[in-house]
Amino acid sequence: MDLSNKVAVVTGSGRGLGLAYAKDLARHGAAVVINDVDKETADKAVAEIRALGGRTVAVVAPVGPTETAQQLVATAVEEFGRLDIMVTNAGILRDAVVWKTSDEAFDAVNTVHLRGTFTCVREAVLRFRAQGAGGRIICIGSPAGQRGNFGQTSYSGAKAAIVGMVRTWSMELQRAGITANAVCPVAATAMTETMPIFRPHIESAKKTGTLPALLRRDIGLGTADDAAGIITFLASDEAADITGQAFAIGGDRVALWTHPQLSGISYHDNGWSAEDLAAEWPNLSEHRESVGEEFPAELTGGGK
Ligand SMILES: NC(=O)c1ccc[n+]([C@@H]2O[C@H](COP(=O)([O-])OP(=O)(O)OC[C@H]3O[C@@H](n4cnc5c(N)ncnc54)[C@H](O)[C@@H]3O)[C@@H](O)[C@H]2O)c1
């Protein structure tokens, strides 16, 4: 798969999944604009990619404000002549249940994930449309956004919204030959290390060098590199017809997330009163949806 005439921006790519995406894109020939808030991390990423023979520069700036998005696109154009691929990956966690979520935590998470995705995609699309040669939007979602997750009010909201925007963009951008897809990864990174359910397994994997099949297959959690190939694939010409999809990737597993559909449809002439609905609920309740991610009992110690 040859991306040698393509130019990518990957936000939050100093470390973790973003760095793995940037390295894989560079390995396949793309020039990559690295971005991070942390200069040391960004510089290290640039040195690593250059050592592999890749073409790259860093923009040290916080994703969220429009100015950063403009700087990212301008750098791609000034340094490498164009922009073909925008990967919105930068992210933070401020985990708390809703009654302990502060305005500051909510705004911080939504600024990076939701506003950052919106501003970067808008700038990329302006450039793609001006170039007139299509483009690739790849936005990073999360299982937490697809299913909900206890203690992740801000994060699950932002990630669900990102996938919602991707579906809209896939419709709006089709005529311009621009695809928009979401990727919901799961990988052992600094971010997942902070999650109690994964922490012991990731710590023991650091010692043994391998993640157990329970993680790699059953819940699809592997290394950052395991989740990188899908970004390169979606960025390639081979994925020109793939748009509006949400991929699940991690460890040895790949899958598509289903889109919400209506189920248990009933009709009542002249609309539904509260009493009509109470009478109908026993039928409708058969179609109730579960919430939250479902983990194997071996991982949770028996509970859910
Ligand atoms: N690790 C997982 O299992 C997992 C699961 C689902 C989704 N994700 C998503 O994948 C993305 C990357 O996660 P990760 O696990 O590699 O996290 P990470 O914490 O290891 O890396 C995130 C990087 O983003 C940078 N960053 C933070 N705020 C930024 C900002 N405003 N502007 C630019 N850079 C910023 C950080 O400095 C860091 O280098 C995130 O969007 C995350 O929500 C990760």
PDBQT file of the ligand as one rigid body, heavy atoms in Angstrom, charges set to zero:
ROOT
HETATM    1  N1  LIG A 401      -6.103   3.582  24.507  1.00  0.00    +0.000 N 
HETATM    2  C1  LIG A 401      -7.303   3.118  24.279  1.00  0.00    +0.000 C 
HETATM    3  O1  LIG A 401      -7.625   1.944  24.550  1.00  0.00    +0.000 OA
HETATM    4  C2  LIG A 401      -8.350   3.979  23.652  1.00  0.00    +0.000 A 
HETATM    5  C3  LIG A 401      -9.658   3.492  23.563  1.00  0.00    +0.000 A 
HETATM    6  C4  LIG A 401     -10.615   4.240  22.936  1.00  0.00    +0.000 A 
HETATM    7  C5  LIG A 401     -10.275   5.471  22.415  1.00  0.00    +0.000 A 
HETATM    8  N2  LIG A 401      -9.012   5.950  22.534  1.00  0.00    +0.000 N 
HETATM    9  C6  LIG A 401      -8.719   7.262  21.987  1.00  0.00    +0.000 C 
HETATM   10  O2  LIG A 401      -7.530   7.210  21.226  1.00  0.00    +0.000 OA
HETATM   11  C7  LIG A 401      -6.881   8.485  21.294  1.00  0.00    +0.000 C 
HETATM   12  C8  LIG A 401      -5.436   8.295  21.758  1.00  0.00    +0.000 C 
HETATM   13  O3  LIG A 401      -5.432   7.646  22.993  1.00  0.00    +0.000 OA
HETATM   14  P1  LIG A 401      -4.109   7.077  23.680  1.00  0.00    +0.000 P 
HETATM   15  O4  LIG A 401      -4.541   5.899  24.462  1.00  0.00    +0.000 OA
HETATM   16  O5  LIG A 401      -3.023   6.956  22.685  1.00  0.00    +0.000 OA
HETATM   17  O6  LIG A 401      -3.820   8.269  24.717  1.00  0.00    +0.000 OA
HETATM   18  P2  LIG A 401      -2.446   8.870  25.246  1.00  0.00    +0.000 P 
HETATM   19  O7  LIG A 401      -2.812   9.624  26.480  1.00  0.00    +0.000 OA
HETATM   20  O8  LIG A 401      -1.386   7.825  25.345  1.00  0.00    +0.000 OA
HETATM   21  O9  LIG A 401      -2.022   9.882  24.077  1.00  0.00    +0.000 OA
HETATM   22  C9  LIG A 401      -2.766  11.030  23.810  1.00  0.00    +0.000 C 
HETATM   23  C10 LIG A 401      -1.825  12.099  23.293  1.00  0.00    +0.000 C 
HETATM   24  O10 LIG A 401      -2.612  13.260  23.015  1.00  0.00    +0.000 OA
HETATM   25  C11 LIG A 401      -1.913  14.391  23.502  1.00  0.00    +0.000 C 
HETATM   26  N3  LIG A 401      -2.849  15.473  23.770  1.00  0.00    +0.000 N 
HETATM   27  C12 LIG A 401      -3.658  15.650  24.832  1.00  0.00    +0.000 A 
HETATM   28  N4  LIG A 401      -4.366  16.772  24.704  1.00  0.00    +0.000 NA
HETATM   29  C13 LIG A 401      -3.984  17.337  23.523  1.00  0.00    +0.000 A 
HETATM   30  C14 LIG A 401      -4.373  18.501  22.827  1.00  0.00    +0.000 A 
HETATM   31  N5  LIG A 401      -5.292  19.352  23.305  1.00  0.00    +0.000 N 
HETATM   32  N6  LIG A 401      -3.786  18.766  21.642  1.00  0.00    +0.000 NA
HETATM   33  C15 LIG A 401      -2.849  17.939  21.134  1.00  0.00    +0.000 A 
HETATM   34  N7  LIG A 401      -2.456  16.811  21.744  1.00  0.00    +0.000 NA
HETATM   35  C16 LIG A 401      -3.021  16.516  22.925  1.00  0.00    +0.000 A 
HETATM   36  C17 LIG A 401      -1.201  13.899  24.748  1.00  0.00    +0.000 C 
HETATM   37  O11 LIG A 401      -0.131  14.755  25.136  1.00  0.00    +0.000 OA
HETATM   38  C18 LIG A 401      -0.752  12.512  24.319  1.00  0.00    +0.000 C 
HETATM   39  O12 LIG A 401       0.517  12.534  23.716  1.00  0.00    +0.000 OA
HETATM   40  C19 LIG A 401      -7.733   9.335  22.210  1.00  0.00    +0.000 C 
HETATM   41  O13 LIG A 401      -8.645  10.094  21.444  1.00  0.00    +0.000 OA
HETATM   42  C20 LIG A 401      -8.478   8.323  23.025  1.00  0.00    +0.000 C 
HETATM   43  O14 LIG A 401      -9.652   8.827  23.575  1.00  0.00    +0.000 OA
HETATM   44  C21 LIG A 401      -8.041   5.228  23.157  1.00  0.00    +0.000 A 
ENDROOT
TORSDOF 0
